[in-house]
Amino acid sequence: MPLITEVAKRLHSVAPKLASALPAQCPRCEWPLASRIDLTLITCVNPRCPAKIEESAYHAVQGIGATTVSPDDVYRYVEQTKTRNPLSILTAHSGESLYEGADPALADDISEAVAAADLTPAEFVALPHLPHVGRDEAEALFADDVPLERSYKPIKDGGVPYVQARLAIPNDTVSLHAGRVYETLLEFETDITTAWKQLEKK
């Protein structure tokens, strides 16, 4: 019997036992956990899990160059504000505390970094590293000369086929990636457009 087949059979036999030993709920939000068949990746199914929001928010502040903001700062911000918008941290105003007990300089640094970055809509959408939405996807769907909110209309009207076409994926196949990009953009539409509008007013 080929070695790879033998390994696969053994993995299949022990996987149920290993799975039963794993926690069923996320320790942060108590939503169910999902795992790959080989148990190499276990994730929370909640797109708004605080841990995921923290990770995306940290990507956002790092992306604009606000290097004084640490992962612990982002954790405290999410925990205290209860925000589930990964981009809301970018709307911090100078002179305010990012969270209770925070150095006021943190909000100053974020505000200054946002202004200096002069983000395009595509760069803004790509900042938090939302699931399946990287720079390539954002640039394909959000043009520099089109208001961010307006770019959402063809996405919502055209659905997955529109996203698939913009990503230059052949239309003779069903693209799971295009579907996931579409789902993420709809899930976080309000978050993205609200934060963008708030930054435009600053």
C-alpha positions as CSV (number, residue, x, y, z in Angstrom):
1,M,0.0,0.0,0.0
2,P,1.4,3.4,-0.9
3,L,2.6,5.4,2.1
4,I,0.4,8.4,1.3
5,T,-2.7,6.1,1.3
6,E,-1.7,4.5,4.6
7,V,-1.2,7.9,6.2
8,A,-4.6,9.1,4.9
9,K,-6.3,6.0,6.3
10,R,-4.7,6.5,9.7
11,L,-5.6,10.2,9.8
12,H,-9.2,9.4,8.8
13,S,-9.4,6.9,11.7
14,V,-8.1,9.2,14.4
15,A,-9.7,12.4,13.2
16,P,-13.0,11.9,15.0
17,K,-11.2,11.3,18.3
18,L,-9.1,14.4,17.8
19,A,-12.1,16.4,16.8
20,S,-14.0,15.3,19.9
21,A,-11.2,16.5,22.1
22,L,-11.3,20.0,20.7
23,P,-13.5,22.8,22.1
24,A,-16.8,23.2,20.3
25,Q,-17.1,26.9,20.9
26,C,-14.9,30.0,20.4
27,P,-13.6,31.2,23.7
28,R,-14.0,34.8,22.7
29,C,-17.5,34.9,21.2
30,E,-18.9,31.4,22.0
31,W,-19.8,30.8,18.3
32,P,-19.1,27.3,16.9
33,L,-15.6,26.4,15.8
34,A,-15.0,24.8,12.4
35,S,-12.0,22.8,11.3
36,R,-10.6,21.3,8.2
37,I,-10.9,17.6,7.7
38,D,-7.2,17.2,8.6
39,L,-7.6,19.4,11.6
40,T,-4.7,21.6,10.5
41,L,-6.9,24.8,10.9
42,I,-9.5,25.5,13.4
43,T,-11.4,28.8,13.1
44,C,-14.4,30.6,14.6
45,V,-17.3,30.8,12.1
46,N,-18.4,34.2,13.4
47,P,-17.2,36.9,11.0
48,R,-17.6,39.4,13.8
49,C,-15.6,37.5,16.4
50,P,-13.7,40.1,18.5
51,A,-10.5,38.2,17.8
52,K,-11.0,38.6,14.0
53,I,-12.0,42.3,14.4
54,E,-8.8,42.9,16.4
55,E,-6.6,41.2,13.8
56,S,-8.2,43.2,11.0
57,A,-8.0,46.5,12.9
58,Y,-4.3,45.9,13.7
59,H,-3.7,45.3,10.0
60,A,-5.5,48.6,9.3
61,V,-3.4,50.7,11.7
62,Q,-0.2,49.0,10.5
63,G,-1.2,49.6,6.9
64,I,-1.3,53.3,7.4
65,G,2.0,53.4,9.3
66,A,0.7,54.0,12.8
67,T,3.4,51.8,14.3
68,T,3.0,53.1,17.9
69,V,-0.3,51.2,18.2
70,S,0.4,47.8,19.6
71,P,-1.7,44.6,19.4
72,D,-2.5,45.2,23.1
73,D,-3.8,48.6,22.3
74,V,-6.1,47.2,19.6
75,Y,-7.3,44.5,22.0
76,R,-8.2,47.1,24.6
77,Y,-9.9,49.3,22.1
78,V,-12.1,46.5,20.8
79,E,-12.8,45.2,24.3
80,Q,-13.8,48.6,25.7
81,T,-15.6,50.1,22.8
82,K,-17.3,46.8,21.8
83,T,-16.9,47.8,18.2
84,R,-17.4,45.1,15.5
85,N,-16.2,47.4,12.8
86,P,-12.5,46.7,12.0
87,L,-12.1,50.1,10.4
88,S,-13.6,52.2,13.1
89,I,-10.2,52.6,14.8
90,L,-9.1,54.7,11.9
91,T,-11.7,57.3,12.7
92,A,-10.0,58.2,16.0
93,H,-9.7,62.0,16.6
94,S,-6.6,63.8,17.8
95,G,-6.8,64.7,21.4
96,E,-9.1,61.9,22.3
97,S,-8.2,58.7,24.2
98,L,-8.4,55.6,22.0
99,Y,-9.6,53.7,25.0
100,E,-9.8,54.3,28.8
101,G,-6.3,54.8,30.1
102,A,-4.7,55.0,26.7
103,D,-1.9,57.5,25.9
104,P,-3.6,60.4,23.9
105,A,-0.7,60.2,21.5
106,L,-2.1,57.0,20.1
107,A,-5.2,58.7,18.6
108,D,-3.0,61.5,17.4
109,D,-0.7,59.1,15.6
110,I,-3.6,57.3,13.9
111,S,-5.2,60.6,12.8
112,E,-2.0,61.9,11.4
113,A,-1.2,58.6,9.7
114,V,-4.6,58.5,8.0
115,A,-4.2,62.0,6.7
116,A,-0.7,61.3,5.4
117,A,-1.7,58.1,3.8
118,D,-4.3,59.9,1.6
119,L,-6.0,56.5,0.8
120,T,-7.8,55.6,-2.3
121,P,-11.0,53.6,-2.0
122,A,-9.3,50.4,-3.1
123,E,-6.4,51.0,-0.6
124,F,-9.0,51.6,2.2
125,V,-10.9,48.4,1.4
126,A,-7.8,46.4,1.3
127,L,-6.3,47.8,4.6
128,P,-8.0,45.4,7.1
129,H,-7.2,42.2,5.2
130,L,-10.8,41.1,5.4
131,P,-11.3,37.4,4.4
132,H,-10.6,36.9,0.7
133,V,-10.3,40.6,0.0
134,G,-6.7,41.7,-0.7
135,R,-5.2,44.5,-2.7
136,D,-5.9,42.8,-6.1
137,E,-9.5,42.2,-5.3
138,A,-10.0,45.7,-4.0
139,E,-8.3,47.3,-7.0
140,A,-10.5,45.3,-9.4
141,L,-13.7,46.4,-7.7
142,F,-13.1,49.9,-6.4
143,A,-11.9,52.5,-8.8
144,D,-10.0,55.7,-7.7
145,D,-12.3,58.0,-9.6
146,V,-15.6,56.5,-8.3
147,P,-17.0,57.3,-4.8
148,L,-16.6,54.2,-2.6
149,E,-20.3,53.9,-1.9
150,R,-21.1,54.1,-5.6
151,S,-18.7,51.2,-6.3
152,Y,-21.0,49.0,-4.2
153,K,-24.0,49.4,-6.5
154,P,-22.7,47.2,-9.4
155,I,-21.4,44.7,-6.9
156,K,-24.8,44.3,-5.3
157,D,-26.7,44.5,-8.5
158,G,-24.4,42.1,-10.4
159,G,-23.7,39.7,-7.6
160,V,-21.1,37.0,-7.9
161,P,-21.0,37.0,-11.7
162,Y,-20.0,40.7,-11.7
163,V,-17.3,40.1,-9.1
164,Q,-16.0,37.1,-11.1
165,A,-15.8,39.2,-14.2
166,R,-14.0,42.1,-12.5
167,L,-11.5,39.6,-11.1
168,A,-10.9,38.3,-14.6
169,I,-12.0,34.8,-13.7
170,P,-13.3,32.9,-16.8
171,N,-17.1,32.7,-16.7
172,D,-17.2,29.1,-17.8
173,T,-16.5,28.0,-14.3
174,V,-18.2,28.7,-10.9
175,S,-15.6,30.6,-8.8
176,L,-15.7,29.9,-5.1
177,H,-13.3,32.7,-4.6
178,A,-15.5,35.3,-6.3
179,G,-18.4,34.1,-4.1
180,R,-16.4,34.5,-1.0
181,V,-15.2,38.0,-2.0
182,Y,-18.8,39.0,-2.6
183,E,-20.0,37.6,0.7
184,T,-17.2,39.5,2.6
185,L,-17.9,42.8,0.8
186,L,-21.6,42.5,1.7
187,E,-21.0,41.5,5.2
188,F,-18.8,44.5,5.8
189,E,-20.5,47.0,3.5
190,T,-21.8,49.2,6.3
191,D,-18.5,49.1,8.2
192,I,-16.5,50.1,5.1
193,T,-18.8,52.9,3.9
194,T,-19.5,54.3,7.4
195,A,-15.8,54.5,8.3
196,W,-14.9,56.0,4.9
197,K,-17.6,58.7,5.2
198,Q,-16.3,59.6,8.7
199,L,-12.8,60.0,7.4
200,E,-13.9,62.2,4.5
201,K,-15.4,64.6,7.1
202,K,-12.2,64.9,9.1
